[in-house]
């Protein structure tokens, strides 16, 4: 089975907010020397298919964790800057955990 190496960024429409969060995550992963991860940005109404391939979800919306089989990180801080480091650390830990689980 192929490991899931995708972070899915979900916002209301899938344009500006998710694109900004996506760029922040891509830059952060590059800075940390982490490669092989795809970061996709979608609107909530377009997320049903892409979420099936995701290892991590980062969202600017309040999503119900019970509706998803993968961890959800609150992405608002990646826009506001408040506790940005905490959100990036959480993403890093989830990426590292996924990589360790999948070898």
N, C-alpha and C positions, 0 to 999 in steps of 0.2 A: 504494500500500500504506500502510495506517495504521501510524504508528509505535507501538512498544510503549512505553507510559509507565506501567508497573506494576512495583512492587516487591513481591515475594512473600516473606512471612515464614513460615518453616516451623519448627515444633517438633514434639514427639512427638505431642501430641493436638490442638493447634490452639486451646487455650483460654488459660490464664493467661500462660504464657511468651511466646507469639507475640503476644498482645494487648499485653503490656507493651512488647515490642520495637516493635511497630507504632506505638504511641502516641509512643514516643521518636523514631522516624523521622519521623512526621507533624509533630511539634513542631519538629524540626530543619529539615525542608524549609521549613516556614512561616517560621522564624527567618531562613533564608537567602534568603527571597523566591522560592522555587521553587514554582510552581503547575502544575497540570495532571497531576500524578502521583497515581496511586491506589496505596494500600498495603493489601494484603490479607493476612490471617493465616489459615493453615490447618495442619492436622495432616499429618504425612508421608503417611498413608494416603489423604488427600484431595487431594494435591498434583499428581497426574498431569495432570489437565485444566487447572487454573489456571497451571501452570508454562509452558504453551505460549504464554501471552500476556505473560509476564514479561520485563522487560529486565534485572532484577537479582534475585537470591535472597539473602535474609538468613536464616541458619538458626542455631538453637541446637544443632543436631545436626551430627555430622561426616558431610557428604555427599560422595560421590565426584564430583569435578568432571567426570570422563569421562561420567557419566550425564546431564549437563545441558549445554545449548547456550549458557547464559548464565553470567556471572560469579557466584560465590558468595562472600558475605561472612560471616565468622564473627560471629554475633550475641551470643555469650555475654558479651562485654564490655559490651554494652548493658544487660545485667542486673546483672552484677557491678560495673560501674563501672571495672574495670581496663582501661586503654587504650580507654576509651569514645570519646575524641576521635579516636583512630586509626581506629576502625571507622567513625565518622561521616564522617571525611575520605575514607575509601575509598568509602563510599556516594556522597558528593557528587561525587567524581571520576568514578564510573561513570555517575551521572545526567547529568553535564555531557558526558561522552563520548557517551552515547546521544542526547542532544539535538543535539550537533554532527553526529553521523552521520545523523540524520534531519531535519536542517534545522530 
